[in-house]
Amino acid sequence: MPSQTVTFDAVNDAAVNPYIPFSSEILDVIKHTKKEYTFRMAYEGEVRPGQFFEVSVPKFGEAPISVSGIVPGKSIDLTIRRVGRVTNEVFENYVGQKLFLRGPFGNGFDVSLYQTGEVVVVAGGTGVSPVRGVIDSLATSPDPENKYVIVGFKSPDDMLFRDDLARWDKALNLTLTVDGAPEGYEGNIGLVTKYIPDLPLKDPKMAQAVVVGPPPMMRFSIKGLLELGFAEENIWVSQERRMCCGLGKCGHCRIGEHYVCLDGPVFNYTVSKDMLD
């Protein structure tokens, strides 16, 4: 019998096999802090805010990273914090070089829910990354005067997306705060929860909310929104900190009967409130 030649097409094979990564060129690298950079990656497929990709470097492993920006048909932004073996190696790559990606995974946010009416976004630290696209959509919505965004960082030096913050401040109702700051700092100081009771909402029961950040921040922010009169079914969260393999196979993302990689990472609060980790 004549021998058969087996060929491998990384792009097409990855499209049908979610285990196979594809290579993507680094189009730009935006430095936010000493440990947090945004890598703008070439990508032409469909993706929505809140979804995530597995970023990998051969011999070093892979890490799940939320999408922090989208240029349809051209690129995605992946904001990465340098915290371990994989991300340390990612930071050694520059414009023109390539990284391997798998995805997108997860459900993401349905931004159409937030186009009209009153909407509140509360995000802390790196939790701003998965909602960056949501906030961008609010800034260009038909009624940005009804959109409220509360963003908090540990300190002024830890702020991400400074250009976006300046733009959002002009387009909608932005409250930017830090947990602590050096003497002479003129901005807001305090946790994001401090500013929730002062939201000038006309009808909290009908308003939508998105909350993303460290678990304690999310818990107390949701508590504040509920006390303000928000309906549980109108609150959406992201369990992005529990993302793992993207396919629900490793089991590390499982909380009760839910797999964050498959059923989330975006959940309605009516579901997430019972996801005790």
PyMOL commands that set and color helices and strands:
alter all, ss='L'
color gray80, all
select helices_A, chain A and resi 10-16+85-90+111-114+125-139+144-146+156-158+162-171+192-195+204-206+215-228+232-234+240-242+260-263+269-272
alter helices_A, ss='H'
color red, helices_A
select strands_A, chain A and resi 22-31+36-42+52-57+61-71+75-81+98-105+119-124+147-153+173-178+188-189+208-212+235-238+254-255+258-259+266-268
alter strands_A, ss='S'
color yellow, strands_A
deselect
rebuild
show_as cartoon
